[in-house]
Amino acid sequence: MKLNDNELAVLKVLAEAYSWDEDFCFSPFAPLMEQTGLDRATVRRACRSLRRKGLTRYQSGLWAETGELSGAGYAATAAGAALVEELP
């Protein structure tokens, strides 16, 4: 599967979180922006493209550890995490 540099950067961050907890590894755009150095529009495009490819999933209504509603985010799928593991 062909990924551009931005998609790969975002997927690597999400796959790292997937490795420690696949059910609670959703990330909103801000942390992805910080960890990849990409702007919001670029992260958003990458996340949506990865979702269409089946490598990420989207979830709304996420809750923060403080118990407050924290919005929505993306997480790697098993296929996305496996793809990152196969990379050199």
PyMOL Python script that loads the backbone (N, CA, C, O; Angstrom):
from pymol import cmd

cmd.read_pdbstr("""\
ATOM      1  N   MET A   1       0.854  -1.177   0.000  1.00  0.00           N
ATOM      2  CA  MET A   1       0.000   0.000   0.000  1.00  0.00           C
ATOM      3  C   MET A   1       0.898   1.238   0.000  1.00  0.00           C
ATOM      4  O   MET A   1       1.876   1.312   0.744  1.00  0.00           O
ATOM      5  N   LYS A   2       0.556   2.181  -0.826  1.00  0.00           N
ATOM      6  CA  LYS A   2       1.362   3.388  -0.948  1.00  0.00           C
ATOM      7  C   LYS A   2       0.869   4.473   0.019  1.00  0.00           C
ATOM      8  O   LYS A   2      -0.315   4.809   0.047  1.00  0.00           O
ATOM      9  N   LEU A   3       1.798   5.005   0.802  1.00  0.00           N
ATOM     10  CA  LEU A   3       1.501   6.100   1.733  1.00  0.00           C
ATOM     11  C   LEU A   3       2.453   7.248   1.444  1.00  0.00           C
ATOM     12  O   LEU A   3       3.628   7.039   1.143  1.00  0.00           O
ATOM     13  N   ASN A   4       1.920   8.481   1.541  1.00  0.00           N
ATOM     14  CA  ASN A   4       2.818   9.625   1.399  1.00  0.00           C
ATOM     15  C   ASN A   4       3.508   9.887   2.741  1.00  0.00           C
ATOM     16  O   ASN A   4       3.171   9.262   3.746  1.00  0.00           O
ATOM     17  N   ASP A   5       4.460  10.796   2.754  1.00  0.00           N
ATOM     18  CA  ASP A   5       5.244  11.063   3.967  1.00  0.00           C
ATOM     19  C   ASP A   5       4.378  11.517   5.133  1.00  0.00           C
ATOM     20  O   ASP A   5       4.625  11.125   6.274  1.00  0.00           O
ATOM     21  N   ASN A   6       3.372  12.332   4.865  1.00  0.00           N
ATOM     22  CA  ASN A   6       2.498  12.830   5.935  1.00  0.00           C
ATOM     23  C   ASN A   6       1.663  11.698   6.528  1.00  0.00           C
ATOM     24  O   ASN A   6       1.530  11.598   7.748  1.00  0.00           O
ATOM     25  N   GLU A   7       1.107  10.855   5.678  1.00  0.00           N
ATOM     26  CA  GLU A   7       0.325   9.714   6.159  1.00  0.00           C
ATOM     27  C   GLU A   7       1.201   8.794   7.007  1.00  0.00           C
ATOM     28  O   GLU A   7       0.782   8.313   8.060  1.00  0.00           O
ATOM     29  N   LEU A   8       2.402   8.562   6.538  1.00  0.00           N
ATOM     30  CA  LEU A   8       3.316   7.681   7.262  1.00  0.00           C
ATOM     31  C   LEU A   8       3.674   8.257   8.629  1.00  0.00           C
ATOM     32  O   LEU A   8       3.719   7.521   9.615  1.00  0.00           O
ATOM     33  N   ALA A   9       3.928   9.554   8.701  1.00  0.00           N
ATOM     34  CA  ALA A   9       4.264  10.195   9.975  1.00  0.00           C
ATOM     35  C   ALA A   9       3.117  10.065  10.973  1.00  0.00           C
ATOM     36  O   ALA A   9       3.339   9.732  12.137  1.00  0.00           O
ATOM     37  N   VAL A  10       1.890  10.326  10.519  1.00  0.00           N
ATOM     38  CA  VAL A  10       0.717  10.232  11.388  1.00  0.00           C
ATOM     39  C   VAL A  10       0.483   8.781  11.805  1.00  0.00           C
ATOM     40  O   VAL A  10       0.227   8.509  12.978  1.00  0.00           O
ATOM     41  N   LEU A  11       0.567   7.860  10.865  1.00  0.00           N
ATOM     42  CA  LEU A  11       0.320   6.455  11.174  1.00  0.00           C
ATOM     43  C   LEU A  11       1.342   5.922  12.174  1.00  0.00           C
ATOM     44  O   LEU A  11       0.986   5.132  13.048  1.00  0.00           O
ATOM     45  N   LYS A  12       2.587   6.331  12.067  1.00  0.00           N
ATOM     46  CA  LYS A  12       3.608   5.877  13.013  1.00  0.00           C
ATOM     47  C   LYS A  12       3.272   6.298  14.441  1.00  0.00           C
ATOM     48  O   LYS A  12       3.439   5.515  15.376  1.00  0.00           O
ATOM     49  N   VAL A  13       2.801   7.531  14.612  1.00  0.00           N
ATOM     50  CA  VAL A  13       2.418   8.014  15.945  1.00  0.00           C
ATOM     51  C   VAL A  13       1.230   7.208  16.472  1.00  0.00           C
ATOM     52  O   VAL A  13       1.230   6.778  17.626  1.00  0.00           O
ATOM     53  N   LEU A  14       0.225   7.006  15.631  1.00  0.00           N
ATOM     54  CA  LEU A  14      -0.956   6.264  16.063  1.00  0.00           C
ATOM     55  C   LEU A  14      -0.633   4.798  16.330  1.00  0.00           C
ATOM     56  O   LEU A  14      -1.182   4.208  17.261  1.00  0.00           O
ATOM     57  N   ALA A  15       0.238   4.206  15.540  1.00  0.00           N
ATOM     58  CA  ALA A  15       0.609   2.803  15.735  1.00  0.00           C
ATOM     59  C   ALA A  15       1.387   2.616  17.034  1.00  0.00           C
ATOM     60  O   ALA A  15       1.264   1.580  17.688  1.00  0.00           O
ATOM     61  N   GLU A  16       2.181   3.604  17.406  1.00  0.00           N
ATOM     62  CA  GLU A  16       2.913   3.518  18.672  1.00  0.00           C
ATOM     63  C   GLU A  16       1.933   3.457  19.842  1.00  0.00           C
ATOM     64  O   GLU A  16       2.124   2.673  20.772  1.00  0.00           O
ATOM     65  N   ALA A  17       0.904   4.267  19.800  1.00  0.00           N
ATOM     66  CA  ALA A  17      -0.115   4.247  20.856  1.00  0.00           C
ATOM     67  C   ALA A  17      -0.883   2.929  20.827  1.00  0.00           C
ATOM     68  O   ALA A  17      -1.223   2.389  21.879  1.00  0.00           O
ATOM     69  N   TYR A  18      -1.159   2.410  19.640  1.00  0.00           N
ATOM     70  CA  TYR A  18      -1.882   1.143  19.492  1.00  0.00           C
ATOM     71  C   TYR A  18      -1.134   0.010  20.180  1.00  0.00           C
ATOM     72  O   TYR A  18      -1.753  -0.894  20.742  1.00  0.00           O
ATOM     73  N   SER A  19       0.165   0.052  20.140  1.00  0.00           N
ATOM     74  CA  SER A  19       0.970  -1.028  20.697  1.00  0.00           C
ATOM     75  C   SER A  19       0.790  -1.184  22.204  1.00  0.00           C
ATOM     76  O   SER A  19       1.012  -2.271  22.738  1.00  0.00           O
ATOM     77  N   TRP A  20       0.395  -0.126  22.893  1.00  0.00           N
ATOM     78  CA  TRP A  20       0.214  -0.284  24.337  1.00  0.00           C
ATOM     79  C   TRP A  20      -1.243  -0.407  24.755  1.00  0.00           C
ATOM     80  O   TRP A  20      -1.510  -0.907  25.848  1.00  0.00           O
ATOM     81  N   ASP A  21      -2.191   0.020  23.945  1.00  0.00           N
ATOM     82  CA  ASP A  21      -3.600  -0.181  24.298  1.00  0.00           C
ATOM     83  C   ASP A  21      -4.501   0.144  23.123  1.00  0.00           C
ATOM     84  O   ASP A  21      -4.786   1.312  22.860  1.00  0.00           O
ATOM     85  N   GLU A  22      -4.947  -0.876  22.421  1.00  0.00           N
ATOM     86  CA  GLU A  22      -5.719  -0.653  21.206  1.00  0.00           C
ATOM     87  C   GLU A  22      -7.117  -0.090  21.442  1.00  0.00           C
ATOM     88  O   GLU A  22      -7.712   0.455  20.513  1.00  0.00           O
ATOM     89  N   ASP A  23      -7.658  -0.202  22.649  1.00  0.00           N
ATOM     90  CA  ASP A  23      -8.997   0.313  22.920  1.00  0.00           C
ATOM     91  C   ASP A  23      -9.013   1.752  23.408  1.00  0.00           C
ATOM     92  O   ASP A  23     -10.051   2.411  23.344  1.00  0.00           O
ATOM     93  N   PHE A  24      -7.898   2.246  23.889  1.00  0.00           N
ATOM     94  CA  PHE A  24      -7.851   3.597  24.453  1.00  0.00           C
ATOM     95  C   PHE A  24      -6.727   4.416  23.834  1.00  0.00           C
ATOM     96  O   PHE A  24      -6.027   5.147  24.535  1.00  0.00           O
ATOM     97  N   CYS A  25      -6.557   4.296  22.545  1.00  0.00           N
ATOM     98  CA  CYS A  25      -5.411   4.932  21.891  1.00  0.00           C
ATOM     99  C   CYS A  25      -5.827   5.991  20.875  1.00  0.00           C
ATOM    100  O   CYS A  25      -5.070   6.283  19.949  1.00  0.00           O
ATOM    101  N   PHE A  26      -7.002   6.563  21.028  1.00  0.00           N
ATOM    102  CA  PHE A  26      -7.458   7.588  20.096  1.00  0.00           C
ATOM    103  C   PHE A  26      -6.760   8.910  20.389  1.00  0.00           C
ATOM    104  O   PHE A  26      -6.552   9.280  21.545  1.00  0.00           O
ATOM    105  N   SER A  27      -6.409   9.603  19.326  1.00  0.00           N
ATOM    106  CA  SER A  27      -5.708  10.872  19.477  1.00  0.00           C
ATOM    107  C   SER A  27      -6.422  11.961  18.684  1.00  0.00           C
ATOM    108  O   SER A  27      -6.743  11.761  17.512  1.00  0.00           O
ATOM    109  N   PRO A  28      -6.675  13.112  19.309  1.00  0.00           N
ATOM    110  CA  PRO A  28      -7.182  14.259  18.550  1.00  0.00           C
ATOM    111  C   PRO A  28      -6.043  14.862  17.723  1.00  0.00           C
ATOM    112  O   PRO A  28      -4.900  14.415  17.817  1.00  0.00           O
ATOM    113  N   PHE A  29      -6.353  15.857  16.931  1.00  0.00           N
ATOM    114  CA  PHE A  29      -5.368  16.440  16.024  1.00  0.00           C
ATOM    115  C   PHE A  29      -4.200  17.126  16.737  1.00  0.00           C
ATOM    116  O   PHE A  29      -3.061  17.018  16.282  1.00  0.00           O
ATOM    117  N   ALA A  30      -4.455  17.823  17.833  1.00  0.00           N
ATOM    118  CA  ALA A  30      -3.395  18.611  18.489  1.00  0.00           C
ATOM    119  C   ALA A  30      -2.165  17.778  18.855  1.00  0.00           C
ATOM    120  O   ALA A  30      -1.052  18.186  18.523  1.00  0.00           O
ATOM    121  N   PRO A  31      -2.312  16.633  19.520  1.00  0.00           N
ATOM    122  CA  PRO A  31      -1.119  15.840  19.819  1.00  0.00           C
ATOM    123  C   PRO A  31      -0.433  15.303  18.552  1.00  0.00           C
ATOM    124  O   PRO A  31       0.792  15.203  18.501  1.00  0.00           O
ATOM    125  N   LEU A  32      -1.219  14.966  17.550  1.00  0.00           N
ATOM    126  CA  LEU A  32      -0.627  14.502  16.293  1.00  0.00           C
ATOM    127  C   LEU A  32       0.172  15.616  15.631  1.00  0.00           C
ATOM    128  O   LEU A  32       1.245  15.378  15.076  1.00  0.00           O
ATOM    129  N   MET A  33      -0.355  16.830  15.693  1.00  0.00           N
ATOM    130  CA  MET A  33       0.360  17.981  15.139  1.00  0.00           C
ATOM    131  C   MET A  33       1.688  18.174  15.874  1.00  0.00           C
ATOM    132  O   MET A  33       2.726  18.396  15.250  1.00  0.00           O
ATOM    133  N   GLU A  34       1.643  18.088  17.181  1.00  0.00           N
ATOM    134  CA  GLU A  34       2.839  18.302  17.997  1.00  0.00           C
ATOM    135  C   GLU A  34       3.894  17.226  17.725  1.00  0.00           C
ATOM    136  O   GLU A  34       5.079  17.537  17.607  1.00  0.00           O
ATOM    137  N   GLN A  35       3.473  15.983  17.627  1.00  0.00           N
ATOM    138  CA  GLN A  35       4.425  14.883  17.466  1.00  0.00           C
ATOM    139  C   GLN A  35       4.964  14.752  16.051  1.00  0.00           C
ATOM    140  O   GLN A  35       6.068  14.240  15.862  1.00  0.00           O
ATOM    141  N   THR A  36       4.214  15.200  15.054  1.00  0.00           N
ATOM    142  CA  THR A  36       4.667  15.077  13.665  1.00  0.00           C
ATOM    143  C   THR A  36       5.250  16.369  13.107  1.00  0.00           C
ATOM    144  O   THR A  36       5.995  16.335  12.128  1.00  0.00           O
ATOM    145  N   GLY A  37       4.922  17.510  13.714  1.00  0.00           N
ATOM    146  CA  GLY A  37       5.359  18.796  13.195  1.00  0.00           C
ATOM    147  C   GLY A  37       4.544  19.269  12.001  1.00  0.00           C
ATOM    148  O   GLY A  37       4.923  20.226  11.326  1.00  0.00           O
ATOM    149  N   LEU A  38       3.428  18.601  11.739  1.00  0.00           N
ATOM    150  CA  LEU A  38       2.552  18.963  10.615  1.00  0.00           C
ATOM    151  C   LEU A  38       1.464  19.917  11.075  1.00  0.00           C
ATOM    152  O   LEU A  38       1.097  19.924  12.250  1.00  0.00           O
ATOM    153  N   ASP A  39       0.943  20.725  10.151  1.00  0.00           N
ATOM    154  CA  ASP A  39      -0.157  21.628  10.506  1.00  0.00           C
ATOM    155  C   ASP A  39      -1.478  20.854  10.562  1.00  0.00           C
ATOM    156  O   ASP A  39      -1.561  19.707  10.121  1.00  0.00           O
ATOM    157  N   ARG A  40      -2.500  21.501  11.110  1.00  0.00           N
ATOM    158  CA  ARG A  40      -3.786  20.856  11.346  1.00  0.00           C
ATOM    159  C   ARG A  40      -4.421  20.317  10.063  1.00  0.00           C
ATOM    160  O   ARG A  40      -4.905  19.185  10.044  1.00  0.00           O
ATOM    161  N   ALA A  41      -4.424  21.102   9.006  1.00  0.00           N
ATOM    162  CA  ALA A  41      -5.042  20.676   7.754  1.00  0.00           C
ATOM    163  C   ALA A  41      -4.351  19.437   7.188  1.00  0.00           C
ATOM    164  O   ALA A  41      -5.011  18.542   6.658  1.00  0.00           O
ATOM    165  N   THR A  42      -3.038  19.386   7.298  1.00  0.00           N
ATOM    166  CA  THR A  42      -2.278  18.251   6.790  1.00  0.00           C
ATOM    167  C   THR A  42      -2.551  16.999   7.612  1.00  0.00           C
ATOM    168  O   THR A  42      -2.727  15.916   7.055  1.00  0.00           O
ATOM    169  N   VAL A  43      -2.590  17.141   8.939  1.00  0.00           N
ATOM    170  CA  VAL A  43      -2.909  16.006   9.810  1.00  0.00           C
ATOM    171  C   VAL A  43      -4.319  15.514   9.517  1.00  0.00           C
ATOM    172  O   VAL A  43      -4.551  14.307   9.442  1.00  0.00           O
ATOM    173  N   ARG A  44      -5.242  16.417   9.354  1.00  0.00           N
ATOM    174  CA  ARG A  44      -6.634  16.054   9.072  1.00  0.00           C
ATOM    175  C   ARG A  44      -6.739  15.269   7.761  1.00  0.00           C
ATOM    176  O   ARG A  44      -7.412  14.240   7.704  1.00  0.00           O
ATOM    177  N   ARG A  45      -6.074  15.755   6.713  1.00  0.00           N
ATOM    178  CA  ARG A  45      -6.084  15.049   5.424  1.00  0.00           C
ATOM    179  C   ARG A  45      -5.468  13.658   5.547  1.00  0.00           C
ATOM    180  O   ARG A  45      -5.991  12.684   5.006  1.00  0.00           O
ATOM    181  N   ALA A  46      -4.357  13.582   6.264  1.00  0.00           N
ATOM    182  CA  ALA A  46      -3.678  12.297   6.431  1.00  0.00           C
ATOM    183  C   ALA A  46      -4.564  11.303   7.186  1.00  0.00           C
ATOM    184  O   ALA A  46      -4.668  10.140   6.796  1.00  0.00           O
ATOM    185  N   CYS A  47      -5.199  11.760   8.261  1.00  0.00           N
ATOM    186  CA  CYS A  47      -6.073  10.881   9.045  1.00  0.00           C
ATOM    187  C   CYS A  47      -7.238  10.370   8.203  1.00  0.00           C
ATOM    188  O   CYS A  47      -7.565   9.184   8.252  1.00  0.00           O
ATOM    189  N   ARG A  48      -7.854  11.242   7.444  1.00  0.00           N
ATOM    190  CA  ARG A  48      -8.981  10.834   6.613  1.00  0.00           C
ATOM    191  C   ARG A  48      -8.563   9.873   5.509  1.00  0.00           C
ATOM    192  O   ARG A  48      -9.275   8.914   5.209  1.00  0.00           O
ATOM    193  N   SER A  49      -7.419  10.130   4.912  1.00  0.00           N
ATOM    194  CA  SER A  49      -6.914   9.241   3.872  1.00  0.00           C
ATOM    195  C   SER A  49      -6.591   7.863   4.452  1.00  0.00           C
ATOM    196  O   SER A  49      -6.913   6.839   3.849  1.00  0.00           O
ATOM    197  N   LEU A  50      -5.959   7.844   5.615  1.00  0.00           N
ATOM    198  CA  LEU A  50      -5.633   6.582   6.271  1.00  0.00           C
ATOM    199  C   LEU A  50      -6.895   5.818   6.654  1.00  0.00           C
ATOM    200  O   LEU A  50      -6.916   4.588   6.594  1.00  0.00           O
ATOM    201  N   ARG A  51      -7.940   6.532   7.044  1.00  0.00           N
ATOM    202  CA  ARG A  51      -9.215   5.875   7.380  1.00  0.00           C
ATOM    203  C   ARG A  51      -9.815   5.211   6.145  1.00  0.00           C
ATOM    204  O   ARG A  51     -10.303   4.083   6.215  1.00  0.00           O
ATOM    205  N   ARG A  52      -9.776   5.916   5.013  1.00  0.00           N
ATOM    206  CA  ARG A  52     -10.302   5.330   3.769  1.00  0.00           C
ATOM    207  C   ARG A  52      -9.521   4.086   3.359  1.00  0.00           C
ATOM    208  O   ARG A  52     -10.067   3.186   2.721  1.00  0.00           O
ATOM    209  N   LYS A  53      -8.258   4.039   3.722  1.00  0.00           N
ATOM    210  CA  LYS A  53      -7.415   2.884   3.397  1.00  0.00           C
ATOM    211  C   LYS A  53      -7.539   1.763   4.431  1.00  0.00           C
ATOM    212  O   LYS A  53      -6.941   0.699   4.269  1.00  0.00           O
ATOM    213  N   GLY A  54      -8.311   2.000   5.486  1.00  0.00           N
ATOM    214  CA  GLY A  54      -8.515   0.982   6.517  1.00  0.00           C
ATOM    215  C   GLY A  54      -7.393   0.890   7.533  1.00  0.00           C
ATOM    216  O   GLY A  54      -7.287  -0.106   8.248  1.00  0.00           O
ATOM    217  N   LEU A  55      -6.555   1.914   7.607  1.00  0.00           N
ATOM    218  CA  LEU A  55      -5.408   1.881   8.503  1.00  0.00           C
ATOM    219  C   LEU A  55      -5.640   2.634   9.807  1.00  0.00           C
ATOM    220  O   LEU A  55      -4.893   2.451  10.768  1.00  0.00           O
ATOM    221  N   THR A  56      -6.666   3.477   9.850  1.00  0.00           N
ATOM    222  CA  THR A  56      -7.056   4.166  11.081  1.00  0.00           C
ATOM    223  C   THR A  56      -8.563   4.072  11.240  1.00  0.00           C
ATOM    224  O   THR A  56      -9.287   3.722  10.308  1.00  0.00           O
ATOM    225  N   ARG A  57      -9.013   4.390  12.437  1.00  0.00           N
ATOM    226  CA  ARG A  57     -10.459   4.470  12.696  1.00  0.00           C
ATOM    227  C   ARG A  57     -10.740   5.765  13.449  1.00  0.00           C
ATOM    228  O   ARG A  57      -9.874   6.306  14.137  1.00  0.00           O
ATOM    229  N   TYR A  58     -11.962   6.244  13.301  1.00  0.00           N
ATOM    230  CA  TYR A  58     -12.393   7.514  13.893  1.00  0.00           C
ATOM    231  C   TYR A  58     -13.394   7.225  14.997  1.00  0.00           C
ATOM    232  O   TYR A  58     -14.218   6.319  14.874  1.00  0.00           O
ATOM    233  N   GLN A  59     -13.325   7.989  16.067  1.00  0.00           N
ATOM    234  CA  GLN A  59     -14.282   7.833  17.165  1.00  0.00           C
ATOM    235  C   GLN A  59     -14.637   9.209  17.717  1.00  0.00           C
ATOM    236  O   GLN A  59     -13.751  10.009  18.018  1.00  0.00           O
ATOM    237  N   SER A  60     -15.898   9.476  17.845  1.00  0.00           N
ATOM    238  CA  SER A  60     -16.338  10.726  18.481  1.00  0.00           C
ATOM    239  C   SER A  60     -16.827  10.414  19.884  1.00  0.00           C
ATOM    240  O   SER A  60     -17.045   9.254  20.234  1.00  0.00           O
ATOM    241  N   GLY A  61     -16.995  11.450  20.677  1.00  0.00           N
ATOM    242  CA  GLY A  61     -17.482  11.270  22.044  1.00  0.00           C
ATOM    243  C   GLY A  61     -16.437  10.656  22.962  1.00  0.00           C
ATOM    244  O   GLY A  61     -16.774   9.849  23.829  1.00  0.00           O
ATOM    245  N   LEU A  62     -15.192  11.021  22.787  1.00  0.00           N
ATOM    246  CA  LEU A  62     -14.128  10.488  23.630  1.00  0.00           C
ATOM    247  C   LEU A  62     -14.118  11.194  24.984  1.00  0.00           C
ATOM    248  O   LEU A  62     -14.495  12.360  25.100  1.00  0.00           O
ATOM    249  N   TRP A  63     -13.684  10.468  25.986  1.00  0.00           N
ATOM    250  CA  TRP A  63     -13.596  11.014  27.337  1.00  0.00           C
ATOM    251  C   TRP A  63     -12.144  11.106  27.766  1.00  0.00           C
ATOM    252  O   TRP A  63     -11.352  10.201  27.505  1.00  0.00           O
ATOM    253  N   ALA A  64     -11.800  12.201  28.424  1.00  0.00           N
ATOM    254  CA  ALA A  64     -10.443  12.385  28.948  1.00  0.00           C
ATOM    255  C   ALA A  64     -10.302  11.611  30.252  1.00  0.00           C
ATOM    256  O   ALA A  64     -11.298  11.194  30.844  1.00  0.00           O
ATOM    257  N   GLU A  65      -9.075  11.422  30.694  1.00  0.00           N
ATOM    258  CA  GLU A  65      -8.827  10.727  31.961  1.00  0.00           C
ATOM    259  C   GLU A  65      -9.452  11.456  33.136  1.00  0.00           C
ATOM    260  O   GLU A  65      -9.714  10.851  34.176  1.00  0.00           O
ATOM    261  N   THR A  66      -9.695  12.757  32.979  1.00  0.00           N
ATOM    262  CA  THR A  66     -10.302  13.547  34.049  1.00  0.00           C
ATOM    263  C   THR A  66     -11.804  13.331  34.137  1.00  0.00           C
ATOM    264  O   THR A  66     -12.449  13.830  35.059  1.00  0.00           O
ATOM    265  N   GLY A  67     -12.370  12.586  33.181  1.00  0.00           N
ATOM    266  CA  GLY A  67     -13.803  12.333  33.173  1.00  0.00           C
ATOM    267  C   GLY A  67     -14.590  13.340  32.362  1.00  0.00           C
ATOM    268  O   GLY A  67     -15.820  13.289  32.339  1.00  0.00           O
ATOM    269  N   GLU A  68     -13.901  14.259  31.692  1.00  0.00           N
ATOM    270  CA  GLU A  68     -14.565  15.271  30.877  1.00  0.00           C
ATOM    271  C   GLU A  68     -14.602  14.826  29.422  1.00  0.00           C
ATOM    272  O   GLU A  68     -13.706  14.127  28.948  1.00  0.00           O
ATOM    273  N   LEU A  69     -15.644  15.239  28.726  1.00  0.00           N
ATOM    274  CA  LEU A  69     -15.753  14.951  27.305  1.00  0.00           C
ATOM    275  C   LEU A  69     -14.627  15.663  26.576  1.00  0.00           C
ATOM    276  O   LEU A  69     -14.446  16.869  26.742  1.00  0.00           O
ATOM    277  N   SER A  70     -13.862  14.924  25.762  1.00  0.00           N
ATOM    278  CA  SER A  70     -12.702  15.538  25.114  1.00  0.00           C
ATOM    279  C   SER A  70     -12.796  15.575  23.598  1.00  0.00           C
ATOM    280  O   SER A  70     -11.810  15.912  22.943  1.00  0.00           O
ATOM    281  N   GLY A  71     -13.931  15.247  23.021  1.00  0.00           N
ATOM    282  CA  GLY A  71     -14.096  15.386  21.580  1.00  0.00           C
ATOM    283  C   GLY A  71     -13.931  14.096  20.816  1.00  0.00           C
ATOM    284  O   GLY A  71     -14.479  13.062  21.199  1.00  0.00           O
ATOM    285  N   ALA A  72     -13.169  14.156  19.724  1.00  0.00           N
ATOM    286  CA  ALA A  72     -13.024  13.023  18.823  1.00  0.00           C
ATOM    287  C   ALA A  72     -11.564  12.822  18.459  1.00  0.00           C
ATOM    288  O   ALA A  72     -10.723  13.689  18.694  1.00  0.00           O
ATOM    289  N   GLY A  73     -11.278  11.666  17.882  1.00  0.00           N
ATOM    290  CA  GLY A  73      -9.908  11.402  17.481  1.00  0.00           C
ATOM    291  C   GLY A  73      -9.794  10.178  16.598  1.00  0.00           C
ATOM    292  O   GLY A  73     -10.785   9.524  16.273  1.00  0.00           O
ATOM    293  N   TYR A  74      -8.574   9.888  16.222  1.00  0.00           N
ATOM    294  CA  TYR A  74      -8.250   8.757  15.357  1.00  0.00           C
ATOM    295  C   TYR A  74      -7.330   7.791  16.083  1.00  0.00           C
ATOM    296  O   TYR A  74      -6.568   8.185  16.966  1.00  0.00           O
ATOM    297  N   ALA A  75      -7.409   6.523  15.702  1.00  0.00           N
ATOM    298  CA  ALA A  75      -6.531   5.483  16.229  1.00  0.00           C
ATOM    299  C   ALA A  75      -6.123   4.574  15.085  1.00  0.00           C
ATOM    300  O   ALA A  75      -6.836   4.459  14.088  1.00  0.00           O
ATOM    301  N   ALA A  76      -4.985   3.935  15.229  1.00  0.00           N
ATOM    302  CA  ALA A  76      -4.559   2.945  14.240  1.00  0.00           C
ATOM    303  C   ALA A  76      -5.442   1.714  14.352  1.00  0.00           C
ATOM    304  O   ALA A  76      -5.899   1.371  15.442  1.00  0.00           O
ATOM    305  N   THR A  77      -5.680   1.057  13.245  1.00  0.00           N
ATOM    306  CA  THR A  77      -6.341  -0.247  13.241  1.00  0.00           C
ATOM    307  C   THR A  77      -5.249  -1.314  13.372  1.00  0.00           C
ATOM    308  O   THR A  77      -4.059  -1.004  13.332  1.00  0.00           O
ATOM    309  N   ALA A  78      -5.666  -2.558  13.527  1.00  0.00           N
ATOM    310  CA  ALA A  78      -4.693  -3.656  13.576  1.00  0.00           C
ATOM    311  C   ALA A  78      -3.887  -3.685  12.280  1.00  0.00           C
ATOM    312  O   ALA A  78      -2.681  -3.932  12.306  1.00  0.00           O
ATOM    313  N   ALA A  79      -4.541  -3.437  11.156  1.00  0.00           N
ATOM    314  CA  ALA A  79      -3.855  -3.424   9.862  1.00  0.00           C
ATOM    315  C   ALA A  79      -2.836  -2.284   9.795  1.00  0.00           C
ATOM    316  O   ALA A  79      -1.738  -2.460   9.267  1.00  0.00           O
ATOM    317  N   GLY A  80      -3.198  -1.120  10.327  1.00  0.00           N
ATOM    318  CA  GLY A  80      -2.292   0.017  10.343  1.00  0.00           C
ATOM    319  C   GLY A  80      -1.086  -0.230  11.206  1.00  0.00           C
ATOM    320  O   GLY A  80       0.038   0.086  10.815  1.00  0.00           O
ATOM    321  N   ALA A  81      -1.309  -0.799  12.395  1.00  0.00           N
ATOM    322  CA  ALA A  81      -0.206  -1.098  13.305  1.00  0.00           C
ATOM    323  C   ALA A  81       0.709  -2.166  12.696  1.00  0.00           C
ATOM    324  O   ALA A  81       1.931  -2.078  12.817  1.00  0.00           O
ATOM    325  N   ALA A  82       0.122  -3.170  12.046  1.00  0.00           N
ATOM    326  CA  ALA A  82       0.917  -4.220  11.410  1.00  0.00           C
ATOM    327  C   ALA A  82       1.762  -3.667  10.264  1.00  0.00           C
ATOM    328  O   ALA A  82       2.909  -4.073  10.077  1.00  0.00           O
ATOM    329  N   LEU A  83       1.196  -2.754   9.510  1.00  0.00           N
ATOM    330  CA  LEU A  83       1.933  -2.137   8.398  1.00  0.00           C
ATOM    331  C   LEU A  83       3.172  -1.393   8.899  1.00  0.00           C
ATOM    332  O   LEU A  83       4.246  -1.483   8.303  1.00  0.00           O
ATOM    333  N   VAL A  84       3.010  -0.662   9.999  1.00  0.00           N
ATOM    334  CA  VAL A  84       4.135   0.088  10.570  1.00  0.00           C
ATOM    335  C   VAL A  84       5.207  -0.884  11.075  1.00  0.00           C
ATOM    336  O   VAL A  84       6.400  -0.624  10.918  1.00  0.00           O
ATOM    337  N   GLU A  85       4.795  -1.987  11.672  1.00  0.00           N
ATOM    338  CA  GLU A  85       5.757  -2.977  12.160  1.00  0.00           C
ATOM    339  C   GLU A  85       6.590  -3.578  11.034  1.00  0.00           C
ATOM    340  O   GLU A  85       7.742  -3.958  11.244  1.00  0.00           O
ATOM    341  N   GLU A  86       6.011  -3.662   9.846  1.00  0.00           N
ATOM    342  CA  GLU A  86       6.708  -4.250   8.698  1.00  0.00           C
ATOM    343  C   GLU A  86       7.681  -3.290   8.032  1.00  0.00           C
ATOM    344  O   GLU A  86       8.504  -3.713   7.219  1.00  0.00           O
ATOM    345  N   LEU A  87       7.603  -2.011   8.359  1.00  0.00           N
ATOM    346  CA  LEU A  87       8.463  -1.020   7.733  1.00  0.00           C
ATOM    347  C   LEU A  87       9.913  -1.184   8.187  1.00  0.00           C
ATOM    348  O   LEU A  87      10.175  -1.583   9.321  1.00  0.00           O
ATOM    349  N   PRO A  88      10.849  -0.874   7.293  1.00  0.00           N
ATOM    350  CA  PRO A  88      12.272  -0.971   7.676  1.00  0.00           C
ATOM    351  C   PRO A  88      12.662   0.085   8.690  1.00  0.00           C
ATOM    352  O   PRO A  88      13.817   0.139   9.112  1.00  0.00           O
TER     353      PRO A  88
END
""", "prot")
cmd.dss("prot")
cmd.show_as("cartoon", "prot")
cmd.util.cbc("prot")
cmd.orient("prot")
